[in-house]
């Protein structure tokens, strides 16, 4: 007899690692397993359009997780359950009510009104400000452009402002800092939304109320869609985070295209963030890519060691923590090289560890807290070659082999650079894994990539993206 709840718990643990937190919490976590018959799992959901969202965006991931846990191919279907929906709505109302009580207790009436409007309409987080954004050579252009937009000094030449860079480097901080500044200083109407939230909003208005008759459903859908479009077109500043996720979603792209044109023609400011350049976002139309490129494209690169230390020091000072020596700060900043979010997460983990065990954050304690030994052993040359091959869409054998095809040689040099930077292994060790190549060949390839990155922004972006993939895998 299959314990369905136990199996589903294992499936959830896999999905949590592969699906973004927001999607996982919104769509996956509320699912309840109901029946498993003839290799088909039926799941209940409180949302009427969960099946559309999950099958379109994460169908393959869910199917793969089910097969891994059930040890055989498993199909799944998702059905809305009215009782589950009622309980979910009650729980949501209770959470919102508690949040409002908390806000009321912490703020005066005037501050509460402003914050309430910000949270409900702008969706901004007040912790993201220009004042607490650490500026370095790697993000100076993006910071300056963002501040210019916020102050209203940029004009049409920065519209849209397109900020791009790897995960966890500060894109969300900057785009929300723009919104917070404009809302508080210039009193304009601001709307911040992630692409995922935009999609959820669109689906809610497209599929809500599907149980009604055809005529009523059509009329109500038109009314809802009109309100949906007006909500995004009536703002002075529209901020959209992670725009790369519009790829492959034709209906969302169409709505976004029309909203973009309406705002742009009305002289309203648009700010977008992405993990890559518009030209590198596959699955979206050329007309949308072109519009993304109309204004200024500003990149955020990987911060150097000194900047990472400054970011960590600022966080420590802000929270009034003591005991973090310069040695410890430098150690953490050197371990977490390519993702500020991971650096901050490691710091929080250290603080929690010290609090639970009553320890001071010495170097040895910090290494225990972040499990440094396993971290340092995680990344190997073979692992880097595997991830590089996946990233460039070629085989590991081609990277290790003797092919001189341009695309293969390019990927091979990227793997060599990543291996040297992320493992610190000798030239000969890297050469041995890469088809017994001479250490001079490996050294030359590494130097070539390093020098080219200084003058080739596209190469620099690709290497940074590859580093993020390797470090997060």
Secondary structure, 3 states (H helix, E strand, C coil): CCCHHHHHHHHHHHHHHHCCHHHHHHHHCCCEEEEEECCEEEEEECCCCHHHHHHHHHHHHHHHHHHHHHCCCCEEEEEECHHHHHHHHHHHHHHHHHHHHHHHHHCCHHHHHHHHHHHHHHCCCCCCCCCCCCCCCCCHHHHHHHHHHHHCCCHHHHCCEEEEECCCCCHHHHHHHHHHHHHHHHCCCEEEEEHHHHHHHHHHHHHCCCCCCHHHHHHHHHHHHHHHHHHHHCCCEEEEECHHHHCCCHHHHHHHHHHHHHHHHCCCEEEEEECCCHHHCCCCCHHHHHHHCCCEEEEECCCCHHHHHHHHHHHHHHHCCCCCCHHHHHHHHHHCCCCHHHHHHHHHHHHHHHHHHCCCCCHHHHHHHCCHHHHHHHCCHHHHHHHHHHHHCCCHHHHHCCCCCHHHHHHHHHHHHHHHHHHCCCHHHHHHHCCCCCHHHHHHHHHHHHHHHCCCHHHHHHHHHHHHHHHHC
